[in-house]
Amino acid sequence: MAKGNINVSVENIFPLIKKFLYSDHEIFLRELISNGTDATTKLKHLISIGEAKTELGDAKIEISIDKGAKTLTIKDQGLGMTMDEVEKYINQIAFSGAEEFLEKYKDDKNETGVIGHFGLGFYSAFMVAEKVDIFSKSFKEAPAAHWTCDGSPEYTLVEHDKSDRGTEIVLHIAEDSLDFLEDAKIEGLLNKYNRFNQVPIKFGTKQINDPEFTPATTKDKDGKETTEAHKQITVDKIINNTNPAWNKKPADLSDEDYTNFYRELYPTQFEESLFHIHLNVDYPFNLTGILFFPKLSPSMDMQKDKIQLYQNQVYVTDNVEGIVPDFLQMLKGVIDSPDIPLNVSRSYLQADGAVKKISGYITKKVGDKLVSLFKKDRADFEQKWNDIKVIIEYGMLSEDKFFDKAKKFALYPNVNDSYFTFDELIEKTKENQTDKDGNHVLLYASNKDAQHSYIQEVTAKGYEVLVLDSPIISHLMQKLEGGDGKVKFTRVDSDHVDNLIKKDETVISKLSDEETAALKPIIEAAVPKETYTVQLEAMDSAASPFMITVPEFMRRMKEMQASGGGGMMGMGNFPDMYNLVVNTNSPLVADILNKTDEKAQKHLISQAFDLAKLSQNLLHGEELTNFIKRSYELIK
C-alpha cells in the first residue's frame, strides 16, 4: 500500500477546483466519459498495430447510479492503468495540468472565457464528489490498481483484485450535488454532451420486442383470431449514435439521410431545412461537419447558437463565435474538429491562425455550394430566396470574398416576381434607366402595398421596379453602388417620377413664373416648415396634385442607423424630413391659386396635403380625425 501527498503549490486546490475549473459543474461527466473514450480508442489502435495482444470485444462505457451508496460510476473497457501509470497520470500529469489551469484562469471573471479543457478532465470529478475511487486494470500483465482521494492533498494507492480490463471511476457524490444521482439528470447530460460519442455508452437497460420471437395466432371455435403478446427481452440502453452523418462520405448519404440527421439534431423543430452543406477537409487542418440552411424570416432578430461544436464527437459548445463567420452563425448543424484549440480563452481563439483558416474555409465552402445550387436549379433557388436572403446579404456586407462570389447568385426580385442577378439587372435596365448624366438608376420599393401609387406611376413609364425589403438592404446598396456614382439605387417614393431618372425632356408649367412665385408661400404657410420642404414642379396634369417624397439620402441614412450602421452610431437621430411636391400643372393646384376665399383655399390645401400624407401612412391621431370629418363635409 502506498500513501502520499499530491504536490500542491496552489493553496487548498480542491475548493478552487470546485469553484473555478469549469463555470458549469455538469461538465465533469463529459470530461470523465471523454477520458474513457480516449482509453478505448487508443486500445483499439494498439490492437490494430499489434502492440496490444488482446481482443477489444464489445467495448463500451457504462454509467451507473447507486442512490443508496450515493455513488455515480463511469466504467470503460479501454487501456486501463498499472499502479505506476496511475501514479504518473493521476498524481503527476493530470494534477499539475489542473493546477496550471487554475493558476491561469482562477482570476478570470468572464466565465465564458474558457471553452473547455480536455485531458484534465479527471479532477473535474471533485466539483461534485467528496471522494473519488479509481479501480483500473491494464491490458498489460500487471496487478490492478485502486486509487482513492477524499478531496484533500492525501491519496492512497494499493493493488486490487479487479480482473476485467479497463478503468472504473466511482464518484461519492457530495451533499450539494445529489441531483447528479437522478436518472433524468444524467440522461439529459448524456444526450447533451455525448449523444454522438465514438464509443457506445450504456446507461441502464430497456425492454424491446424479441426479434427472434414470432407471436403465435390461434383461432377459437367461432373462428375468432387471437395473437399472443410479443415476447420482451432486456437489452442495454445505448444512448449514443457512434457513427453520425457528418463522419460519412457525402456520396454515401441520400437527401433522406440528411433530413433524418437534421431531425436527430433538432427533434423539437417542425420545419425542415432548405438545403445542407457537407464539410470535409483534412489539410491544412481536420474538420468535418454538416451545416443546414433553416427557413428564416426577413428579420435581424434571429437566434444564433444553433451550430454545435464537437471535438472528436464530444460536444463542446453551441457558441461558435470566432470559428464560424458571423453571418453563418444563423445556420444550424454540426462542426467537428480536433484541431480547434479548446483549452484557451475566446480572445486567443479568435486570433488563432488555424481557426481563421477554418473560418475562411467554411465561408468558401458555403459560397461554392450556393453557386452550385443556383446553377443546378435556378427556379428552386429563386423559390427559396426570400427564406435565405438575409444570411446572403449579411455575408455580402461582412466578407469581401463572399461578396465577390455572391454577386453571381444574389437575387433582386421585381414587383412582378421576376428575379435577376445584379449583372442581369444592369443589362436589362441600362438603356431605359440611364439618366442624362450617364448614371444608371435602379428603382426599388421596400413595400409593394405602402408604395403602390408610386410604383404605378413608375411602371407606367416602363421602368423596372425592384422589391428590396430586408432590414440591411440600405447597407448593401451602398456597397453595390461602389462609390463611382455610375450605379445608384433610388426608392420610388424619394421624388416625383420625372425626377427619379432625369432625362433631357422638360415639362412646361401651366403657371407663369409670377403665379408660381405667388403659390409657394401660400402652400408653405399651411404645412409644418420644420418637417416639410415645399417643391413646386411641372408634371403631367394627370399626376397627383400633392405628393410627399422622402429624400433618398436622408431616408437611407436613417434606415442604416436604425439597423446599426457602421460609423453612424453617436451621430444623433436623423430627423423626419419630407418633400411636399406640388404639381403646378394640376387643375386642383390652379384652383387653389385662384381661390379668393382664404378659408376655402386653406380647406383645399389641407385636404390635398392630408391625402398625400395618407398615401405615405403619415396621417394619425387628431390629424386623421380632422381629415375624416372634413371629408364627410365635402361629401355633404
C-alpha positions in Angstrom: 0.0 0.0 0.0 1.2 3.4 -0.9 0.2 6.7 0.7 1.3 10.1 -0.4 0.6 13.7 -0.8 -0.1 15.3 -4.2 2.5 18.1 -4.7 0.4 21.2 -4.2 1.7 24.7 -4.7 -1.7 26.3 -5.1 -3.1 26.6 -1.5 -6.1 24.4 -0.9 -6.6 23.5 -4.5 -9.7 21.3 -4.2 -12.1 24.1 -3.2 -10.6 26.1 -6.1 -11.3 23.2 -8.5 -14.8 23.1 -7.3 -15.3 26.8 -7.8 -13.2 27.6 -10.9 -12.3 24.6 -13.0 -15.5 25.0 -15.1 -18.3 27.5 -14.8 -20.8 24.7 -15.1 -20.3 21.7 -12.8 -22.2 19.4 -15.1 -19.2 19.3 -17.4 -17.5 16.7 -15.2 -19.5 13.9 -16.8 -18.4 14.9 -20.3 -14.8 15.0 -19.1 -14.8 11.6 -17.5 -16.5 10.0 -20.5 -14.0 11.7 -22.8 -11.2 10.1 -20.8 -12.9 6.7 -21.1 -13.4 7.2 -24.8 -9.7 8.1 -25.3 -8.7 4.9 -23.4 -10.9 2.8 -25.6 -9.9 4.3 -28.9 -6.2 4.1 -28.0 -6.5 0.4 -27.2 -8.3 -0.2 -30.5 -5.3 1.5 -32.2 -2.7 -0.6 -30.3 -4.6 -3.8 -31.2 -4.7 -2.8 -34.9 -0.9 -2.3 -35.0 -0.2 -5.4 -33.0 1.1 -3.7 -29.8 -1.7 -4.9 -27.6 -2.2 -8.7 -27.5 -5.9 -8.7 -26.5 -9.3 -8.6 -28.0 -11.3 -5.4 -28.0 -14.6 -7.2 -27.6 -17.8 -5.3 -27.3 -16.1 -2.3 -25.7 -18.4 0.3 -24.2 -18.6 2.9 -21.5 -21.1 2.2 -18.7 -22.7 4.8 -16.5 -24.5 3.6 -13.3 -26.1 5.2 -10.3 -26.4 3.7 -6.8 -28.7 6.1 -4.8 -28.3 4.1 -1.6 -24.5 4.4 -1.7 -24.7 7.9 -3.2 -22.3 6.9 -6.0 -22.1 7.6 -9.7 -19.8 5.2 -11.6 -18.2 5.7 -15.0 -16.7 2.4 -16.3 -14.7 1.8 -19.5 -13.1 -1.3 -21.1 -10.1 0.6 -22.5 -6.4 0.6 -21.9 -6.5 0.6 -18.1 -3.6 1.6 -16.0 -0.9 -0.1 -13.9 -0.1 1.3 -10.5 2.9 3.1 -11.9 0.7 4.7 -14.6 -1.9 5.8 -12.0 1.0 7.5 -10.1 2.2 9.2 -13.3 -1.0 10.2 -15.0 -3.3 10.9 -12.0 -0.9 12.2 -9.3 1.6 14.0 -11.6 0.5 14.9 -15.1 -3.3 15.4 -14.7 -2.9 17.2 -11.3 -0.1 19.5 -12.5 -2.3 20.3 -15.5 -5.3 21.1 -13.3 -3.1 23.3 -11.1 -1.7 25.1 -14.1 -5.2 25.6 -15.5 -6.4 27.1 -12.2 -3.4 29.4 -12.0 -4.2 30.7 -15.4 -8.0 31.2 -15.1 -9.0 31.5 -11.4 -9.0 35.3 -11.6 -10.9 35.3 -14.9 -14.2 36.9 -14.1 -15.6 36.1 -17.5 -16.9 32.5 -17.1 -17.4 32.1 -20.8 -13.8 33.0 -21.5 -12.7 29.3 -21.4 -14.4 26.9 -23.8 -13.1 23.6 -22.4 -10.0 21.8 -21.3 -9.8 18.3 -22.5 -7.2 16.0 -20.9 -7.5 17.5 -17.4 -11.0 16.0 -17.0 -10.4 13.7 -14.2 -10.1 16.4 -11.5 -13.4 17.9 -12.6 -14.9 15.0 -10.6 -14.2 16.8 -7.4 -16.6 19.6 -8.4 -19.5 17.2 -7.5 -17.8 14.4 -5.4 -16.5 14.5 -1.9 -14.4 11.3 -2.5 -13.3 9.5 -5.7 -12.1 5.9 -6.2 -10.3 4.7 -9.3 -10.2 0.9 -10.0 -8.0 0.2 -13.0 -6.7 -3.0 -14.7 -4.2 -2.5 -17.5 -4.2 -4.5 -20.8 -0.6 -5.3 -19.8 0.3 -8.1 -17.4 0.3 -6.2 -14.2 -1.8 -6.1 -10.9 -4.8 -3.9 -10.9 -4.7 -0.6 -9.0 -7.0 1.2 -6.6 -6.5 4.9 -6.0 -8.6 6.9 -3.6 -8.7 10.5 -2.5 -11.2 12.4 -0.4 -10.5 15.9 -1.8 -7.5 16.6 0.4 -4.0 16.5 -1.0 -3.6 13.0 0.5 -4.3 9.9 -1.5 -3.8 6.1 -1.2 -2.8 3.7 -4.0 -3.0 0.0 -3.5 -3.2 -3.2 -5.5 -6.7 -4.5 -6.3 -8.2 -7.8 -7.4 -10.1 -6.2 -10.3 -9.8 -8.8 -13.2 -11.6 -7.2 -16.1 -9.6 -4.7 -18.3 -10.3 -1.0 -18.1 -11.0 1.8 -15.6 -13.8 2.3 -13.2 -14.2 5.7 -11.6 -16.6 5.9 -8.6 -17.7 9.3 -7.5 -19.1 9.6 -4.0 -21.5 12.5 -4.6 -21.3 15.5 -2.3 -24.4 16.6 -0.4 -24.7 19.8 -2.5 -24.7 17.8 -5.8 -27.2 15.0 -5.1 -29.2 15.9 -8.2 -26.5 14.1 -10.1 -27.9 10.8 -8.7 -31.1 11.3 -10.6 -31.6 9.2 -13.8 -33.3 12.0 -15.7 -30.4 14.4 -14.9 -27.7 12.1 -16.0 -29.6 11.0 -19.2 -30.1 14.7 -20.0 -26.4 15.3 -19.7 -25.5 12.2 -21.8 -27.9 13.4 -24.5 -26.4 16.9 -24.4 -22.7 16.1 -24.5 -22.3 12.5 -25.6 -25.1 11.5 -28.0 -22.5 11.2 -30.8 -19.7 9.7 -28.7 -17.3 7.4 -30.6 -17.7 4.6 -28.1 -21.1 3.2 -27.2 -22.4 4.5 -23.8 -24.7 2.2 -21.8 -27.0 3.8 -19.2 -29.4 1.3 -17.8 -31.4 -1.2 -19.8 -34.7 -1.2 -21.7 -37.3 -3.7 -22.8 -37.7 -4.4 -26.5 -39.6 -7.0 -28.6 -37.6 -10.2 -29.1 -36.5 -10.1 -32.7 -36.2 -13.9 -32.8 -39.7 -14.5 -31.4 -42.8 -14.7 -33.6 -46.1 -14.3 -31.8 -48.5 -17.2 -32.5 -52.0 -16.6 -33.7 -54.8 -19.0 -32.7 -58.5 -19.4 -33.6 -61.3 -20.3 -31.2 -64.3 -22.4 -32.2 -66.0 -19.4 -33.6 -63.1 -18.6 -35.9 -62.0 -15.5 -33.9 -58.3 -15.0 -34.1 -56.1 -14.1 -31.1 -52.4 -13.2 -31.3 -50.3 -13.7 -28.2 -48.3 -10.8 -26.7 -44.9 -10.3 -28.1 -42.0 -11.6 -26.0 -40.0 -8.9 -24.3 -36.3 -9.1 -23.7 -34.0 -6.8 -21.7 -31.1 -5.1 -23.6 -28.5 -2.4 -22.9 -29.8 1.1 -23.3 -27.2 2.7 -25.6 -27.8 6.4 -25.6 -25.5 7.5 -28.4 -25.0 7.2 -32.2 -21.4 6.3 -32.7 -21.3 7.0 -36.4 -23.2 10.3 -37.1 -23.8 11.5 -40.6 -21.0 14.1 -40.6 -18.4 11.3 -40.4 -19.7 9.6 -43.5 -18.9 10.4 -47.1 -21.5 12.7 -48.9 -21.7 10.1 -51.7 -22.9 7.5 -49.2 -25.8 9.8 -47.9 -29.2 10.4 -49.5 -31.3 13.5 -49.1 -33.4 11.4 -46.7 -30.3 10.7 -44.6 -29.6 14.4 -44.2 -33.2 15.1 -43.3 -33.1 12.4 -40.7 -29.9 13.7 -39.3 -31.4 17.2 -39.1 -34.3 15.7 -37.1 -31.9 13.9 -34.9 -30.1 17.2 -34.1 -33.3 19.2 -33.6 -36.0 16.8 -32.6 -38.3 19.6 -31.5 -38.1 21.6 -34.7 -41.0 21.1 -37.1 -39.7 22.9 -40.1 -37.3 21.1 -42.4 -34.1 22.7 -43.6 -33.9 24.2 -47.1 -30.6 22.6 -48.0 -27.4 21.4 -46.5 -23.6 21.8 -46.9 -21.3 18.9 -46.0 -17.9 20.0 -44.8 -14.9 17.6 -45.1 -11.3 18.7 -45.1 -8.1 17.1 -43.9 -5.5 19.7 -44.9 -4.2 22.1 -43.6 -6.5 21.2 -40.7 -9.0 18.5 -39.9 -12.7 19.5 -40.0 -15.9 17.7 -40.7 -19.5 18.8 -40.3 -22.9 19.5 -41.9 -24.5 22.9 -42.0 -28.2 23.4 -42.7 -29.9 26.5 -44.1 -33.0 27.0 -42.0 -36.1 28.9 -43.3 -35.7 32.4 -42.0 -38.0 35.4 -41.9 -36.6 38.7 -43.2 -35.7 39.9 -39.8 -32.4 40.6 -38.0 -33.9 39.3 -34.7 -32.7 35.7 -35.2 -31.4 33.2 -32.7 -27.9 32.2 -33.1 -26.1 29.4 -31.1 -27.7 26.7 -33.3 -24.4 25.3 -34.7 -23.0 22.7 -32.3 -19.2 22.4 -32.0 -17.7 19.0 -31.3 -14.2 17.7 -30.7 -13.9 14.1 -31.8 -17.7 13.7 -31.5 -17.8 15.1 -28.0 -20.0 18.2 -27.6 -18.2 21.3 -26.5 -20.4 24.4 -27.1 -23.0 26.0 -29.3 -21.2 29.3 -29.2 -19.1 29.1 -32.3 -18.1 32.8 -32.4 -14.6 33.1 -34.0 -14.8 29.7 -35.6 -17.8 30.2 -37.9 -18.1 33.5 -39.7 -20.6 35.8 -38.0 -23.1 35.7 -40.9 -23.2 31.9 -41.0 -24.0 31.6 -37.2 -27.7 31.8 -38.2 -27.3 28.4 -39.8 -27.8 25.1 -37.9 -25.8 22.0 -37.8 -22.5 20.5 -36.5 -18.8 21.2 -36.8 -16.3 18.7 -35.5 -12.5 19.4 -35.5 -9.7 18.0 -33.3 -7.6 21.0 -34.4 -9.6 23.7 -32.7 -7.7 24.7 -29.5 -10.3 24.2 -26.8 -8.1 24.9 -23.8 -7.7 28.7 -24.4 -9.6 31.9 -23.9 -12.0 33.1 -26.7 -9.8 36.1 -27.4 -6.9 33.8 -28.2 -9.2 31.5 -30.2 -10.4 34.4 -32.4 -6.8 35.4 -33.1 -5.5 31.9 -33.8 -4.2 31.4 -37.3 -5.6 27.8 -37.7 -9.1 29.0 -36.6 -9.0 31.9 -39.1 -8.3 29.3 -41.9 -11.2 27.2 -40.7 -13.5 30.2 -40.8 -12.3 31.1 -44.3 -12.7 27.5 -45.5 -16.3 27.4 -44.2 -17.1 30.7 -46.0 -15.6 29.4 -49.3 -17.4 26.1 -49.0 -20.8 27.8 -48.4 -20.2 30.1 -51.3 -19.3 27.3 -53.6 -22.4 25.3 -52.6 -24.7 28.3 -53.2 -23.2 28.8 -56.7 -23.8 25.2 -57.4 -27.4 25.2 -56.2 -28.1 28.3 -58.3 -26.7 26.8 -61.4 -28.2 23.4 -60.9 -31.8 24.5 -60.4 -32.3 28.3 -60.6 -36.1 28.0 -60.3 -35.8 26.2 -57.0 -33.2 28.7 -55.8 -35.5 31.6 -56.6 -38.3 29.9 -54.7 -36.1 29.7 -51.6 -34.5 33.2 -52.0 -36.8 35.1 -49.5 -36.0 32.5 -46.9 -32.2 32.8 -47.1 -31.6 36.3 -48.4 -30.9 37.9 -45.0 -28.0 35.5 -44.5 -26.6 36.1 -48.0 -26.9 39.8 -47.8 -25.3 39.9 -44.3 -22.4 37.8 -45.7 -22.0 40.1 -48.7 -21.7 43.0 -46.3 -19.3 41.4 -43.9 -17.0 39.2 -46.1 -15.4 40.7 -49.2 -14.5 37.3 -50.7 -18.1 36.1 -50.1 -19.4 39.3 -51.7 -17.4 38.6 -54.9 -18.8 35.1 -55.1 -22.4 36.0 -54.1 -22.7 38.6 -56.9 -23.2 35.5 -59.1 -26.2 34.2 -57.3 -27.7 37.0 -55.1 -31.1 37.8 -56.5 -33.1 41.0 -56.8 -36.9 40.4 -57.5 -39.1 43.0 -59.2 -42.7 43.8 -58.5 -43.9 41.1 -60.9 -41.9 38.4 -59.0 -39.2 38.0 -61.7 -35.7 37.5 -60.3 -32.4 39.0 -61.6 -28.8 38.8 -60.6 -27.1 42.1 -60.4 -25.4 41.8 -63.8 -28.7 40.7 -65.4 -30.4 43.7 -63.8 -27.8 46.2 -65.1 -28.1 44.7 -68.6 -31.9 44.8 -68.6 -32.2 48.4 -67.4 -29.1 50.2 -68.8 -30.9 51.6 -71.8 -34.1 52.9 -70.3 -32.9 53.8 -66.8 -29.8 55.8 -67.5 -30.2 59.5 -66.7 -28.9 62.5 -68.7 -25.7 62.5 -66.7 -24.9 58.8 -67.5 -25.9 57.4 -64.1 -27.6 54.0 -64.1 -30.6 54.3 -61.8 -32.1 51.2 -60.2 -35.5 51.9 -58.8 -36.9 49.9 -55.9 -39.8 49.7 -53.4 -39.5 48.5 -49.8 -43.2 47.7 -49.5 -45.4 47.0 -52.5 -48.6 47.9 -50.7 -47.4 51.0 -48.9 -45.8 52.4 -52.1 -48.4 51.2 -54.6 -49.3 54.5 -56.1 -45.6 55.4 -56.6 -44.9 52.0 -58.2 -47.9 52.5 -60.6 -46.5 55.9 -61.8 -43.0 54.5 -62.3 -44.0 51.3 -64.1 -46.3 53.3 -66.4 -43.1 54.9 -67.8 -41.7 51.4 -68.5 -39.2 51.4 -65.6 -38.2 48.2 -63.8 -39.1 48.4 -60.0 -37.4 46.0 -57.6 -38.7 44.9 -54.3 -35.9 45.2 -51.7 -37.3 44.8 -48.2 -34.6 43.2 -45.9 -33.5 45.2 -42.8 -29.9 45.6 -44.1 -30.6 46.4 -47.7 -29.6 50.0 -47.2 -26.1 48.9 -46.2 -25.8 46.5 -49.1 -27.0 49.2 -51.7 -24.1 51.4 -50.5 -21.7 48.6 -51.3 -23.2 47.7 -54.6 -23.2 51.3 -55.7 -19.4 51.2 -55.2 -18.8 54.9 -54.9 -18.2 55.8 -58.6 -21.7 57.1 -59.0 -22.4 55.2 -62.1 -25.0 52.8 -60.5 -27.3 54.2 -57.8 -30.4 52.8 -56.1 -33.4 55.1 -55.7 -36.6 54.3 -53.9 -39.8 55.1 -55.9 -41.1 57.5 -53.3 -37.9 59.6 -53.0 -39.0 62.1 -55.7 -41.7 62.6 -58.3 -41.5 60.3 -61.2 -39.8 62.7 -63.6 -37.0 63.4 -61.2 -36.3 59.8 -60.3 -34.4 59.3 -63.6 -33.8 62.8 -65.0 -34.0 62.8 -68.8 -33.5 65.8 -71.2 -37.2 66.2 -71.7 -38.8 69.1 -69.7 -42.5 69.6 -68.9 -43.8 73.1 -69.4 -45.6 74.6 -66.4 -49.2 75.9 -67.0 -48.5 78.5 -64.3 -46.4 81.6 -65.1 -43.3 82.4 -63.1 -45.3 85.1 -61.2 -48.1 82.6 -60.4 -45.6 80.0 -59.2 -43.9 82.6 -57.0 -47.3 83.6 -55.5 -48.4 80.0 -54.9 -45.3 78.8 -53.0 -45.8 80.9 -49.8 -49.5 80.1 -49.7 -48.6 76.4 -49.6 -45.7 76.8 -47.2 -47.9 78.7 -44.7 -50.3 75.7 -44.5 -47.6 72.9 -43.8 -45.1 72.4 -41.0 -41.9 74.0 -42.3 -39.7 72.1 -39.8 -40.6 68.8 -41.4 -41.7 69.6 -45.0 -39.9 71.3 -47.8 -42.3 72.6 -50.5 -41.2 71.8 -54.0 -43.1 73.2 -57.0 -42.7 71.0 -60.1 -44.3 71.0 -63.6 -45.6 67.4 -64.1 -48.1 65.6 -66.2 -51.5 67.1 -65.4 -52.9 63.6 -64.6 -50.2 63.1 -61.8 -51.2 63.7 -58.2 -51.6 67.4 -57.2 -49.7 66.9 -53.9 -47.1 64.2 -53.4 -44.9 63.5 -50.4 -41.5 62.2 -51.1 -38.6 61.1 -48.8 -35.2 62.3 -49.9 -33.1 59.1 -50.7 -30.0 60.1 -48.7 -31.8 61.1 -45.5 -34.1 58.1 -45.5 -31.3 55.7 -46.3 -29.1 57.1 -43.5 -32.0 56.8 -41.1 -32.5 53.2 -42.0 -28.8 52.4 -41.8 -28.6 54.0 -38.4 -31.7 52.0 -37.2 -30.1 48.7 -38.3 -26.8 49.5 -36.5 -25.0 51.2 -39.4 -21.2 51.2 -39.0 -19.8 54.6 -38.3 -23.2 56.2 -37.7 -23.6 55.4 -34.0 -23.4 58.6 -32.0 -24.3 60.9 -34.8 -27.7 61.6 -33.2 -31.0 60.6 -34.6 -31.8 61.7 -38.2 -35.0 63.9 -38.1 -38.0 63.0 -40.2 -37.6 65.1 -43.3 -40.0 65.1 -46.3 -40.6 67.0 -49.5 -44.1 68.1 -50.4 -44.1 68.1 -54.2 -46.8 70.3 -55.7 -47.8 69.6 -59.4 -48.1 73.1 -61.0 -50.0 71.5 -63.9 -52.7 70.0 -61.8 -56.2 71.6 -62.2 -56.6 71.4 -58.4 -53.5 73.4 -57.8 -54.7 76.0 -60.2 -58.0 76.1 -58.4 -56.1 76.6 -55.1 -54.2 79.6 -56.5 -57.4 81.2 -57.9 -59.5 80.9 -54.8 -60.3 84.3 -53.4 -61.8 83.0 -50.2 -58.8 82.4 -47.9 -60.7 79.9 -45.8 -61.7 77.8 -48.8 -58.2 78.0 -50.1 -56.8 76.6 -46.8 -59.5 74.0 -46.8 -58.4 72.7 -50.2 -54.7 72.7 -49.3 -55.4 70.8 -46.0 -57.4 68.2 -47.8 -54.8 67.7 -50.6 -52.0 67.7 -48.1 -53.7 65.1 -45.8 -54.4 62.9 -48.9 -50.7 63.0 -49.7 -49.8 62.1 -46.1 -52.4 59.3 -46.1 -50.7 57.8 -49.2 -47.4 57.6 -47.1 -49.1 56.4 -43.9 -48.3 59.6 -42.2 -51.8 60.6 -41.1 -52.5 59.6 -37.5 -54.3 60.7 -34.4 -56.1 64.1 -34.3 -54.9 64.9 -37.9 -56.7 61.7 -39.2 -59.8 62.5 -37.2 -60.0 66.0 -38.6 -59.3 64.7 -42.2 -62.2 62.2 -41.9 -64.6 64.9 -40.5 -63.5 67.3 -43.4 -64.0 64.6 -46.0 -67.6 64.0 -44.8 -68.3 67.7 -45.0 -67.1 67.7 -48.6 -69.4 64.8 -49.4 -72.4 66.8 -48.0 
